[in-house]
Amino acid sequence: MAHGCLPTRYHLQTCGVQCSDHCVMCDKSYENDWHVFFVFDKLASLWEVAEIWHIIKENQEVADGFVSLFFQLLEQLPNQQLLIFAMTLWYIWKRRNEKPWSDIDTNLRMSVHMAHKSLLEWQQARERASCKDE
């Protein structure tokens, strides 16, 4: 993601793949990293549920592009919000890929719920592993 290598339709086209440039999820807008993670319809409500939208919105207005915004958020978010941000990004991308490959359109709120659940499970697994090491 930070290298601008996710296979969005924009990146696929720049690599010579013949495909539509429309977003897999909304089929209206041009699909690039910015659109997939921050602009696609209803993403503001997803980030609000994750309690990060206000920080994203502030930085969106001054960012030079997706990678710039991504690194600004990595620098500014407190640790727990940073973990939620990373896991939510993963679930947004997972949700995006489920649409063309499996014709599954996961509810955005469910994506945030699954991101929180996966983060909690990961933190618990790390805690158990560190207890075993002691």
Contact map, one row per residue, 1 for C-alpha under 8 A:
11111100000000000000000000000000000000000000000000000000000000000010000000000000000000000000000000000000000000000000000000000000000000
11111000000000000000000000000000000000000000000000000000000000000010011000000000000000000000000000000000000000000000000000000000000000
11111000000000000000000000000000000000000000000000000000000000000010000000000000000000000000000000000000000000000000000000000000000000
11111100000000000000000000000000100000000000000000000000000000000010000000000000000000000000000000000000000000000000000000000000000000
11111110001000000000000000000000000000000000000000000000000000000000000000000000000000000000000000000000000000000000000000000000000000
10011111001000000000000000000000100000000000000000000000000000000000000000000000000000000000000000000000000000000000000000000000000000
00001111111100000000000000000000000000000000000000000000000000000000000000000000000000000000000000000000000000000000000000000000000000
00000111111100000000000000000011100000000000000000000000000000000000000000000000000000000000000000000000000000000000000000000000000000
00000011111110000011111000000111000000000000000000000000000000000000000000000000000000000000000000000000000000000000000000000000000000
00000011111111000000100000000111000000000000000000000000000000000000000000000000000000000000000000000000000000000000000000000000000000
00001111111111100000000000000001000000000000000000000000000000000000000000000000000000000000000000000000000000000000000000000000000000
00000011111111111110000000000000000000000000000000000000000000000000000000000000000000000000000000000000000000000000000000000000000000
00000000111111111110100000000000000000000000000000000000000000000000000000000000000000000000000000000000000000000000000000000000000000
00000000011111111000000000000000000000000000000000000000000000000000000000000000000000000000000000000000000000000000000000000000000000
00000000001111111000000000000000000000000000000000000000000000000000000000000000000000000000000000000000000000000000000000000000000000
00000000000111111100000000000000000000000000000000000000000000000000000000000000000000000000000000000000000000000000000000000000000000
00000000000111111110000000000000000000000000000000000000000000000000000000000000000000000000000000000000000000000000000000000000000000
00000000000110011111000000000000000000000000000000000000000000000000000000000000000000000000000000000000000000000000000000000000000000
00000000100110001111100000000000000000000000000000000000000000000000000000000000000000000000000000000000000000000000000000000000000000
00000000100000000111110000000000000000000000000000000000000000000000000000000000000000000000000000000000000000000000000000000000000000
00000000110010000011111000001110000000000000000000000000000000000000000000000000000000000000000000000000000000000000000000000000000000
00000000100000000001111101111110000000000000000000000000000000000000000000000000000000000000000000000000000000000000000000000000000000
00000000100000000000111111111111000100000000000000000000000000000000000000000000000000000000000000000000000000000000000000000000000000
00000000000000000000011111100010000000000000000000000000000000000000000000000000000000000000000100110000000000000000000000000000000000
00000000000000000000001111100000000000010000000000000000000000000000000000000000000000000000000100100000000000000000000000000000000000
00000000000000000000011111111000000000011000000000000000000000000000000000000000000000000000000000000000000000000000000000000000000000
00000000000000000000011111111000000000000000000000000000000000000000000000000000000000000000000000000000000000000000000000000000000000
00000000000000000000011001111100000000000000000000000000000000000000000000000000000000000000000000000000000000000000000000000000000000
00000000000000000000111001111110001000000000000000000000000000000000000000000000000000000000000000000000000000000000000000000000000000
00000000110000000000111000011111001000000000000000000000000000000000000000000000000000000000000000000000000000000000000000000000000000
00000001110000000000111100001111101100000000000000000000000000000000000000000000000000000000000000000000000000000000000000000000000000
00000001111000000000001000000111111100000000000000000000000000000000000000000000000000000000000000000000000000000000000000000000000000
00010101000000000000000000000011111110000000000000000000000000000100000000000000000000000000000000000000000000000000000000000000000000
00000000000000000000000000000001111111100000000000000000000000001100000000000000000000000000000000000000000000000000000000000000000000
00000000000000000000000000001111111111110000000000000000000000000000000000000000000000000000000000000000000000000000000000000000000000
00000000000000000000001000000011111111110000000000000000000000000000000000000000000000000001100100000000000000000000000000000000000000
00000000000000000000000000000000111111110010000000000000000000000000000000000000000000001001100000000000000000000000000000000000000000
00000000000000000000000000000000011111110011000000000000000000000000000000000000000000000000000000000000000000000000000000000000000000
00000000000000000000000000000000011111111011000000000000000000000000000000000000000000000000000000000000000000000000000000000000000000
00000000000000000000000011000000001111111110000000000000000000000000000000000000000000000000000000000000000000000000000000000000000000
00000000000000000000000001000000000000111111000000000000000000000000000000000000000000000000000000000000000000000000000000000000000000
00000000000000000000000000000000000000011111110000000000000000000000000000000000000000000000000000000000000100000000000000000000000000
00000000000000000000000000000000000011111111111000000000000000000000000000000000000000000000000000000000000100000000000000000000000000
00000000000000000000000000000000000001101111111100001000000000000000000000000000000000000000000000000000000000000000000000000000000000
00000000000000000000000000000000000000000111111110001000000000000000000000000000000000000000000000000000000000000000000000000000000000
00000000000000000000000000000000000000000111111111000000000000000000000000000000000000000000000000000000000110010000000000000000000000
00000000000000000000000000000000000000000011111111111000000000000000000000000000000000000000000000000000000000000000000000000000000000
00000000000000000000000000000000000000000001111111111100000000000000000000000000000000000000000000000000000000000000000000000000000000
00000000000000000000000000000000000000000000111111110000000000000000000000000000000000000000000000000000000010010000000000000000000000
00000000000000000000000000000000000000000000011111111000000000000000000000000000000110010000000000000000000000010000000000000000000000
00000000000000000000000000000000000000000000001111111100000000000000000000000000000000000000000000000000000000000000000000000000000000
00000000000000000000000000000000000000000000001111111111000000000000000000000000100010000000000000000000000000000000000000000000000000
00000000000000000000000000000000000000000001101101111111100000000000000000000000000000000000000000000000000000000000000000000000000000
00000000000000000000000000000000000000000000000100111111110000000000000000000000000000000000000000000000000000000000000000000000000000
00000000000000000000000000000000000000000000000000011111111000000000000010000000000000000000000000000000000000000000000000000000000000
00000000000000000000000000000000000000000000000000011111111100000000100010000000000000000000000000000000000000000000000000000000000000
00000000000000000000000000000000000000000000000000001111111110000000000000000000000000000000000000000000000000000000000000000000000000
00000000000000000000000000000000000000000000000000000111111111000000000000000000000000000000000000000000000000000000000000000000000000
00000000000000000000000000000000000000000000000000000011111111100000100110000000000000000000000000000000000000000000000000000000000000
00000000000000000000000000000000000000000000000000000001111111100000100000000000000000000000000000000000000000000000000000000000000000
00000000000000000000000000000000000000000000000000000000111111100000000000000000000000000000000000000000000000000000000000000000000000
00000000000000000000000000000000000000000000000000000000011111110000000000000000000000000000000000000000000000000000000000000000000000
00000000000000000000000000000000000000000000000000000000001111111101100100000000000000000000000000000000000000000000000000000000000000
00000000000000000000000000000000000000000000000000000000000001111101100000000000000000000000000000000000000000000000000000000000000000
00000000000000000000000000000000010000000000000000000000000000111111100000000000000000000000000000000000000000000000000000000000000000
00000000000000000000000000000000110000000000000000000000000000111111110000000000000000000000000000000000000000000000000000000000000000
11110000000000000000000000000000000000000000000000000000000000001111111000000000000000000000000000000000000000000000000000000000000000
00000000000000000000000000000000000000000000000000000000000000111111111100000000000000000000000000000000000000000000000000000000000000
00000000000000000000000000000000000000000000000000000001001100111111111110000000000000000000000000000000000000000000000000000000000000
01000000000000000000000000000000000000000000000000000000000000000111111111000000000000000000000000000000000000000000000000000000000000
01000000000000000000000000000000000000000000000000000000000000000011111111100000000000000000000000000000000000000000000000000000000000
00000000000000000000000000000000000000000000000000000000001000100001111111110000000000000000000000000000000000000000000000000000000000
00000000000000000000000000000000000000000000000000000011001000000000111111111000010000000000000000000000000000000000000000000000000000
00000000000000000000000000000000000000000000000000000000000000000000011111111000010000000000000000000000000000000000000000000000000000
00000000000000000000000000000000000000000000000000000000000000000000001111111000000000000000000000000000000000000000000000000000000000
00000000000000000000000000000000000000000000000000000000000000000000000111111100000000000000000000000000000000000000000000000000000000
00000000000000000000000000000000000000000000000000000000000000000000000011111110110000000000000000000000000000000000000000000000000000
00000000000000000000000000000000000000000000000000000000000000000000000000011111110000000000000000000000000000000000000000000000000000
00000000000000000000000000000000000000000000000000000000000000000000000000001111111000000000000000000000000000000000000000000000000000
00000000000000000000000000000000000000000000000000000000000000000000000000000111111100000000000000000000000000000000000000000000000000
00000000000000000000000000000000000000000000000000010000000000000000000000001111111110000000000000000000000000000000000000000000000000
00000000000000000000000000000000000000000000000000000000000000000000000011001111111111000000000000000000000000000000000000000000000000
00000000000000000000000000000000000000000000000000000000000000000000000000000011111111100000000000000000000000000000001000000000000000
00000000000000000000000000000000000000000000000001000000000000000000000000000001111111110000000000000000000000000011001000000000000000
00000000000000000000000000000000000000000000000001010000000000000000000000000000111111111000000000000000000000000000000000000000000000
00000000000000000000000000000000000000000000000000000000000000000000000000000000011111111100000000000000000000000000000000000000000000
00000000000000000000000000000000000000000000000000000000000000000000000000000000001111111110000000000000000000000011011000000000000000
00000000000000000000000000000000000000000000000001000000000000000000000000000000000111111111000000000000000000110011000000000000000000
00000000000000000000000000000000000010000000000000000000000000000000000000000000000011111111100000000000000000000000000000000000000000
00000000000000000000000000000000000000000000000000000000000000000000000000000000000001111111110000000000000000000010000000000000000000
00000000000000000000000000000000000000000000000000000000000000000000000000000000000000111111111000000000000000110110000000000000000000
00000000000000000000000000000000000110000000000000000000000000000000000000000000000000011111111100000000000000100000000000000000000000
00000000000000000000000000000000000110000000000000000000000000000000000000000000000000001111111110000000000000000000000000000000000000
00000000000000000000000000000000000000000000000000000000000000000000000000000000000000000111111111000000000000000000000000000000000000
00000000000000000000000000000000000000000000000000000000000000000000000000000000000000000011111111100001110000100000000000000000000000
00000000000000000000000110000000000100000000000000000000000000000000000000000000000000000001111111110000000000000000000000000000000000
00000000000000000000000000000000000000000000000000000000000000000000000000000000000000000000111111111000000000000000000000000000000000
00000000000000000000000000000000000000000000000000000000000000000000000000000000000000000000011111111111100000000000000000000000000000
00000000000000000000000110000000000000000000000000000000000000000000000000000000000000000000001111111111100000000000000000000000000000
00000000000000000000000100000000000000000000000000000000000000000000000000000000000000000000000111111111000000000000000000000000000000
00000000000000000000000000000000000000000000000000000000000000000000000000000000000000000000000011111110000000000000000000000000000000
00000000000000000000000000000000000000000000000000000000000000000000000000000000000000000000000001111111000000000000000000000000000000
00000000000000000000000000000000000000000000000000000000000000000000000000000000000000000000000001111111100000000000000000000000000000
00000000000000000000000000000000000000000000000000000000000000000000000000000000000000000000001001110111110000000000000000000000000000
00000000000000000000000000000000000000000000000000000000000000000000000000000000000000000000001001100011111000000000000000000000000000
00000000000000000000000000000000000000000000000000000000000000000000000000000000000000000000001000000001111101100000000000000000000000
00000000000000000000000000000000000000000000000000000000000000000000000000000000000000000000000000000000111111100000000000000000000000
00000000000000000000000000000000000000000110010000000000000000000000000000000000000000000000000000000000011111110000000000000000000000
00000000000000000000000000000000000000000000010010000000000000000000000000000000000000000000000000000000001111111000000000000000000000
00000000000000000000000000000000000000000000000000000000000000000000000000000000000000000000000000000000011111111100000000000000000000
00000000000000000000000000000000000000000000000000000000000000000000000000000000000000010011001000000000011111111110000000000000000000
00000000000000000000000000000000000000000000010011000000000000000000000000000000000000010010000000000000000111111111000000000000000000
00000000000000000000000000000000000000000000000000000000000000000000000000000000000000000000000000000000000011111111100000000000000000
00000000000000000000000000000000000000000000000000000000000000000000000000000000000000000010000000000000000001111111110000000000000000
00000000000000000000000000000000000000000000000000000000000000000000000000000000000100110110000000000000000000111111111000000000000000
00000000000000000000000000000000000000000000000000000000000000000000000000000000000100110000000000000000000000011111111100000000000000
00000000000000000000000000000000000000000000000000000000000000000000000000000000000000000000000000000000000000001111111110000000000000
00000000000000000000000000000000000000000000000000000000000000000000000000000000000000100000000000000000000000000111111111000000000000
00000000000000000000000000000000000000000000000000000000000000000000000000000000001100100000000000000000000000000011111111100000000000
00000000000000000000000000000000000000000000000000000000000000000000000000000000000000000000000000000000000000000001111111110000000000
00000000000000000000000000000000000000000000000000000000000000000000000000000000000000000000000000000000000000000000111111111000000000
00000000000000000000000000000000000000000000000000000000000000000000000000000000000000000000000000000000000000000000011111111100000000
00000000000000000000000000000000000000000000000000000000000000000000000000000000000000000000000000000000000000000000001111111110000000
00000000000000000000000000000000000000000000000000000000000000000000000000000000000000000000000000000000000000000000000111111111000000
00000000000000000000000000000000000000000000000000000000000000000000000000000000000000000000000000000000000000000000000011111111100000
00000000000000000000000000000000000000000000000000000000000000000000000000000000000000000000000000000000000000000000000001111111110000
00000000000000000000000000000000000000000000000000000000000000000000000000000000000000000000000000000000000000000000000000111111111000
00000000000000000000000000000000000000000000000000000000000000000000000000000000000000000000000000000000000000000000000000011111111100
00000000000000000000000000000000000000000000000000000000000000000000000000000000000000000000000000000000000000000000000000001111111110
00000000000000000000000000000000000000000000000000000000000000000000000000000000000000000000000000000000000000000000000000000111111111
00000000000000000000000000000000000000000000000000000000000000000000000000000000000000000000000000000000000000000000000000000011111111
00000000000000000000000000000000000000000000000000000000000000000000000000000000000000000000000000000000000000000000000000000001111111
00000000000000000000000000000000000000000000000000000000000000000000000000000000000000000000000000000000000000000000000000000000111111
00000000000000000000000000000000000000000000000000000000000000000000000000000000000000000000000000000000000000000000000000000000011111
